[in-house]
């Protein structure tokens, strides 16, 4: 039966990989469905666990020097290294890398703009993800990016040569071809639970660190209070007995009024355990060992040093390696060279114990000659490059 598929394929362009066909309308603009501004505001700006986790990873990545190589040769000086050392008038390399990592972790996407003069990149700028939108071409892939600041819109044509003006870094998202998946999304429920527990605790402190009670009226004839009396009583209680400043103030009752305080149930008193569990879920989503965030009750790591090594090996190094590699692949054609940019792990103090262990094992390997030992620890042959 013909359901009009041929007509549909005729109206829309398509891109095909094997037997999979994706339909796209040419030239359409797409905004990220995750609203990066809301994710950053509700997570990074309001939640202390998210804020510290993002800063811990971003600042760690920003402090690692980068090594540039062409083929097997390590380059001590190169225009790309000079550009990264001072990418623009307001930032150095560390500030630029910190911004890129923070954008990736809060929005799932990061955008790096290259300002080219005569085809050579002269400046690099990290752009805010919440201001960027993608314009998909006829083949479904981005043909341009539009960056909006107030009423002004700047369009970046990705077909420019030799280097596209925008590098779009994104975390893996199995359900989107264009936008990345922020760690804040799988952690959203944990963030909401953590925020709600903070608000509940604040309200509890505002009410003298105890739950509310009940005022019971015992009239002489069993009659109740009028609406006006109830409202006046509520106003007097809020004015004289609510808030931290009135904590412990005695309550004087007359006219048949009786006060019966309410106590917390064991389940209600367990909110602290739920709060810590939510904090651990947030740390898990961002790849930060809970011990490094001061979250109690976690015994996964034997000590702080091992937790710190896990942070570097499982989160910081893979993320920084990917960012550095994509920058080199993006800007390499502008310098007419196949460049490779990698983190200098020898400069990471947290990995010193691992390096010492490796050097000890290699030094004791009598079946290796000197050049083989140097190669095993990442150095070139004596007298050669590296």
C-alpha positions as CSV (number, residue, x, y, z in Angstrom):
1,X,0.0,0.0,0.0
2,X,1.2,3.5,-0.8
3,X,1.1,5.8,2.2
4,X,2.7,8.7,0.3
5,X,6.3,7.9,1.3
6,X,7.6,8.7,-2.2
7,X,5.9,12.1,-2.1
8,X,7.3,12.7,1.4
9,X,10.8,11.8,0.3
10,X,10.4,14.1,-2.7
11,X,9.5,17.1,-0.6
12,X,12.3,16.7,2.0
13,X,16.0,16.2,1.6
14,X,17.5,13.2,3.4
15,X,20.8,11.9,4.7
16,X,21.4,8.1,4.8
17,X,23.8,5.9,6.7
18,X,23.5,2.3,5.7
19,X,19.8,1.4,5.9
20,X,18.9,4.3,8.2
21,X,17.3,7.3,6.6
22,X,16.8,10.6,8.5
23,X,14.4,13.1,7.0
24,X,15.1,16.8,7.3
25,X,13.6,20.1,6.1
26,X,16.3,22.2,4.5
27,X,17.5,25.4,6.2
28,X,15.5,25.1,9.4
29,X,16.7,26.6,12.7
30,X,16.8,24.5,15.9
31,X,17.0,25.5,19.5
32,X,18.3,23.2,22.1
33,X,15.4,21.6,23.9
34,X,17.2,21.5,27.2
35,X,17.2,25.3,27.8
36,X,20.9,25.8,28.8
37,X,20.0,29.0,30.7
38,X,17.5,27.2,33.0
39,X,19.9,24.3,33.6
40,X,22.7,26.7,34.5
41,X,20.4,28.9,36.7
42,X,18.7,26.1,38.6
43,X,21.7,23.9,38.9
44,X,25.0,25.7,38.8
45,X,23.9,29.0,40.4
46,X,21.5,27.6,43.1
47,X,22.8,24.1,44.1
48,X,26.1,24.0,46.0
49,X,26.9,20.4,45.0
50,X,26.4,21.1,41.3
51,X,28.4,24.3,41.6
52,X,31.3,22.7,43.3
53,X,31.3,19.6,41.1
54,X,31.5,21.8,37.9
55,X,34.2,24.0,39.3
56,X,36.2,21.1,40.5
57,X,36.4,19.5,37.1
58,X,36.7,22.7,35.1
59,X,39.5,24.2,37.2
60,X,41.4,20.9,37.3
61,X,41.2,20.7,33.5
62,X,42.2,24.3,33.1
63,X,45.4,23.8,35.1
64,X,46.9,21.1,32.8
65,X,49.5,22.3,30.2
66,X,48.9,21.1,26.6
67,X,51.5,19.4,24.4
68,X,51.5,20.0,20.6
69,X,53.0,17.5,18.2
70,X,53.3,17.2,14.5
71,X,53.8,13.6,13.5
72,X,56.3,12.2,16.1
73,X,57.9,15.6,16.8
74,X,56.9,17.6,19.8
75,X,56.7,21.3,19.0
76,X,58.1,23.7,21.6
77,X,56.9,26.8,19.7
78,X,54.1,27.2,17.2
79,X,51.5,29.8,16.3
80,X,48.8,27.5,17.7
81,X,50.5,27.3,21.0
82,X,50.9,31.1,21.0
83,X,47.2,31.4,20.2
84,X,46.2,29.1,23.0
85,X,48.4,30.9,25.5
86,X,46.6,34.1,24.8
87,X,43.3,33.3,22.9
88,X,41.9,36.8,23.3
89,X,42.5,40.1,25.1
90,X,40.5,39.1,28.1
91,X,41.4,35.4,28.7
92,X,44.4,33.1,28.9
93,X,44.5,29.4,28.1
94,X,43.3,28.4,31.5
95,X,40.3,30.7,31.5
96,X,39.3,29.5,28.0
97,X,39.5,25.8,28.9
98,X,37.6,26.4,32.2
99,X,34.8,28.1,30.3
100,X,34.6,25.3,27.7
101,X,34.5,22.6,30.3
102,X,31.9,24.4,32.5
103,X,29.7,25.0,29.4
104,X,29.9,21.3,28.6
105,X,29.0,20.2,32.1
106,X,26.1,22.6,32.6
107,X,24.6,22.7,29.1
108,X,26.0,19.6,27.3
109,X,27.3,21.9,24.5
110,X,30.2,24.3,24.2
111,X,31.0,26.7,21.3
112,X,34.4,28.0,20.4
113,X,34.7,30.9,17.8
114,X,37.8,31.5,15.8
115,X,38.4,35.0,14.5
116,X,40.3,34.6,11.2
117,X,42.4,37.2,9.4
118,X,43.6,36.1,5.9
119,X,42.6,32.6,6.8
120,X,44.7,32.5,10.0
121,X,43.1,32.3,13.4
122,X,44.0,35.3,15.5
123,X,41.6,35.0,18.4
124,X,39.5,32.3,20.1
125,X,36.3,33.0,22.1
126,X,34.0,30.7,24.1
127,X,30.4,31.5,23.3
128,X,27.4,31.0,25.6
129,X,25.3,27.9,24.6
130,X,22.0,29.6,25.6
131,X,22.6,32.2,22.9
132,X,23.4,29.8,20.0
133,X,21.1,28.1,17.6
134,X,21.9,25.7,14.7
135,X,20.7,26.2,11.1
136,X,20.6,22.8,9.5
137,X,21.4,22.5,5.8
138,X,19.7,20.4,3.2
139,X,21.6,17.4,4.2
140,X,20.5,17.7,7.8
141,X,23.9,18.7,9.2
142,X,24.6,22.2,10.5
143,X,25.5,24.7,7.7
144,X,25.5,27.7,10.0
145,X,25.3,28.9,13.6
146,X,23.4,32.0,14.7
147,X,24.5,33.8,17.9
148,X,22.0,36.2,19.4
149,X,22.8,39.0,21.9
150,X,19.7,41.0,22.5
151,X,18.4,42.1,19.2
152,X,21.7,41.5,17.4
153,X,22.2,38.2,15.5
154,X,25.6,37.1,14.1
155,X,25.6,34.3,11.5
156,X,28.6,32.0,11.2
157,X,28.8,30.1,7.9
158,X,30.3,26.7,8.5
159,X,31.3,26.3,4.9
160,X,34.1,28.9,5.2
161,X,37.6,27.8,4.2
162,X,40.1,26.7,5.4
163,X,38.5,26.6,8.9
164,X,34.9,26.7,10.0
165,X,34.4,29.7,12.3
166,X,32.6,27.6,15.0
167,X,33.8,24.5,16.8
168,X,30.8,22.8,18.4
169,X,31.8,20.5,21.3
170,X,29.0,18.3,22.7
171,X,28.6,15.5,25.1
172,X,27.1,12.3,23.8
173,X,23.3,12.3,23.4
174,X,21.7,9.2,22.0
175,X,18.4,11.0,21.0
176,X,19.7,14.2,19.4
177,X,21.9,14.7,16.3
178,X,22.8,18.2,17.1
179,X,22.8,18.9,20.8
180,X,24.7,17.3,23.7
181,X,23.2,15.9,26.9
182,X,24.2,17.8,30.0
183,X,24.9,15.8,33.2
184,X,22.4,18.1,34.9
185,X,19.6,16.3,33.0
186,X,20.0,12.8,34.5
187,X,20.7,14.6,37.8
188,X,17.7,16.8,37.7
189,X,15.6,14.8,40.1
190,X,18.4,14.6,42.6
191,X,19.0,18.4,42.3
192,X,15.3,19.1,42.9
193,X,15.3,16.8,45.9
194,X,18.5,18.4,47.3
195,X,17.0,21.9,46.8
196,X,13.7,20.9,48.4
197,X,15.5,19.5,51.4
198,X,17.4,22.8,51.8
199,X,14.1,24.8,51.6
200,X,12.5,22.4,54.1
201,X,15.4,22.8,56.5
202,X,15.3,26.6,56.1
203,X,11.6,26.7,56.9
204,X,12.1,24.5,59.9
205,X,14.7,26.9,61.2
206,X,12.4,29.8,60.6
207,X,9.9,28.1,62.8
208,X,12.2,27.8,65.8
209,X,13.7,24.5,64.5
210,X,10.5,22.5,65.3
211,X,7.3,21.7,63.4
212,X,4.1,23.5,63.9
213,X,1.5,22.8,66.5
214,X,-2.2,23.1,66.8
215,X,-4.3,25.6,68.7
216,X,-7.4,24.0,70.1
217,X,-10.3,26.2,71.2
218,X,-12.5,24.9,74.0
219,X,-15.5,27.3,74.2
220,X,-17.9,27.2,77.1
221,X,-20.8,26.0,74.9
222,X,-18.8,24.1,72.4
223,X,-19.0,26.8,69.8
224,X,-16.1,27.6,67.5
225,X,-14.3,30.8,66.6
226,X,-15.8,33.2,64.1
227,X,-14.0,33.8,60.8
228,X,-12.8,37.3,62.0
229,X,-11.4,35.7,65.2
230,X,-9.5,33.0,63.3
231,X,-7.9,35.6,60.9
232,X,-6.9,37.9,63.8
233,X,-5.4,35.0,65.7
234,X,-3.4,33.9,62.7
235,X,-2.0,37.4,62.2
236,X,-1.0,37.7,65.8
237,X,0.7,34.3,65.8
238,X,2.7,35.1,62.6
239,X,3.7,38.6,63.9
240,X,4.8,37.6,67.4
241,X,5.9,33.9,67.2
242,X,7.0,33.1,63.7
243,X,10.6,33.4,62.5
244,X,14.0,32.7,63.9
245,X,14.0,36.0,65.9
246,X,11.0,34.7,67.9
247,X,12.5,31.3,68.6
248,X,11.6,30.1,72.2
249,X,9.3,33.0,72.9
250,X,6.6,31.9,75.4
251,X,3.0,31.7,74.2
252,X,0.4,33.1,76.5
253,X,-3.1,31.6,75.9
254,X,-6.4,32.5,77.4
255,X,-10.1,32.3,76.5
256,X,-10.2,28.5,76.2
257,X,-7.2,28.1,73.8
258,X,-4.9,25.2,74.2
259,X,-1.6,24.5,72.4
260,X,-0.6,21.0,71.3
261,X,2.8,20.8,69.6
262,X,3.4,18.3,66.8
263,X,6.5,16.1,66.8
264,X,8.4,14.8,63.8
265,X,8.0,11.2,62.8
266,X,11.1,9.0,62.3
267,X,10.5,9.1,58.6
268,X,10.4,12.9,58.6
269,X,13.5,13.1,60.6
270,X,15.3,11.0,58.0
271,X,15.4,13.9,55.5
272,X,19.2,14.3,56.1
273,X,19.9,10.8,54.7
274,X,17.8,11.6,51.7
275,X,19.6,14.9,51.2
276,X,23.0,13.1,51.3
277,X,21.8,10.4,48.9
278,X,20.7,13.1,46.4
279,X,24.1,14.8,46.7
280,X,25.8,11.5,45.9
281,X,23.6,11.1,42.8
282,X,24.6,14.5,41.6
283,X,28.3,13.7,42.2
284,X,27.8,10.5,40.3
285,X,26.3,12.3,37.3
286,X,29.2,14.7,37.1
287,X,31.9,12.0,37.6
288,X,33.2,13.5,40.9
289,X,33.9,11.1,43.8
290,X,31.5,12.2,46.7
291,X,34.4,12.3,49.1
292,X,35.9,15.2,47.3
293,X,32.6,17.2,47.7
294,X,32.5,16.6,51.5
295,X,29.5,14.2,51.2
296,X,29.4,11.9,54.3
297,X,28.5,8.2,54.2
298,X,30.5,7.2,51.2
299,X,33.1,4.4,51.6
300,X,33.8,3.7,47.9
301,X,37.4,5.0,48.1
302,X,40.0,3.9,50.6
303,X,41.3,7.4,51.1
304,X,41.2,10.9,49.7
305,X,44.2,10.4,47.4
306,X,42.7,7.5,45.6
307,X,39.5,9.5,45.1
308,X,41.5,12.3,43.7
309,X,43.2,10.0,41.2
310,X,39.8,8.6,40.2
311,X,38.6,12.1,39.5
312,X,41.5,12.7,37.1
313,X,41.5,9.3,35.4
314,X,37.8,8.9,35.0
315,X,36.6,12.5,34.4
316,X,39.2,15.3,33.9
317,X,41.7,13.6,31.6
318,X,39.1,12.0,29.2
319,X,37.3,15.3,28.9
320,X,40.4,17.5,28.4
321,X,41.9,15.0,25.9
322,X,38.7,15.2,23.8
323,X,38.6,19.0,23.9
324,X,42.3,19.4,23.0
325,X,42.1,16.8,20.2
326,X,39.1,18.5,18.6
327,X,40.7,21.9,18.8
328,X,43.8,20.6,17.0
329,X,41.8,18.9,14.3
330,X,39.7,22.0,13.8
331,X,42.5,24.5,13.6
332,X,45.2,22.3,12.0
333,X,44.2,23.0,8.4
334,X,44.7,26.8,9.0
335,X,48.4,26.0,9.6
336,X,48.5,23.5,6.8
337,X,49.6,20.7,9.2
338,X,48.3,17.6,10.9
339,X,48.6,18.7,14.5
340,X,47.9,16.8,17.7
341,X,47.2,18.4,21.0
342,X,47.2,16.4,24.2
343,X,47.3,17.1,27.9
344,X,50.8,16.9,29.6
345,X,50.1,14.2,32.2
346,X,53.6,14.6,33.6
347,X,52.5,17.9,35.0
348,X,49.5,16.5,36.9
349,X,50.6,16.2,40.6
350,X,47.8,13.8,41.4
351,X,49.2,11.2,39.1
352,X,52.8,11.4,40.5
353,X,52.4,8.1,42.4
354,X,51.3,6.3,39.2
355,X,54.3,7.7,37.3
356,X,56.7,6.6,40.0
357,X,55.3,3.1,40.0
358,X,55.6,2.9,36.2
359,X,59.2,4.2,36.2
360,X,60.1,1.7,38.9
361,X,58.7,-1.3,37.0
362,X,60.3,-0.2,33.7
363,X,63.7,0.4,35.3
364,X,63.6,-3.1,36.8
365,X,62.8,-4.7,33.4
366,X,66.2,-6.1,32.4
367,X,64.9,-7.5,29.1
368,X,64.4,-3.9,27.8
369,X,67.1,-1.8,26.4
370,X,67.4,1.9,27.1
371,X,65.4,3.1,24.1
372,X,62.6,0.6,24.8
373,X,62.4,1.8,28.4
374,X,62.1,5.4,27.2
375,X,59.4,4.4,24.8
376,X,57.5,2.6,27.5
377,X,57.3,5.8,29.6
378,X,56.4,8.0,26.7
379,X,59.8,9.4,25.6
380,X,61.5,9.1,22.3
381,X,64.9,7.5,21.7
382,X,68.0,9.2,23.2
383,X,69.1,11.8,20.7
384,X,65.9,11.6,18.7
385,X,62.7,13.7,18.8
386,X,60.9,13.8,22.3
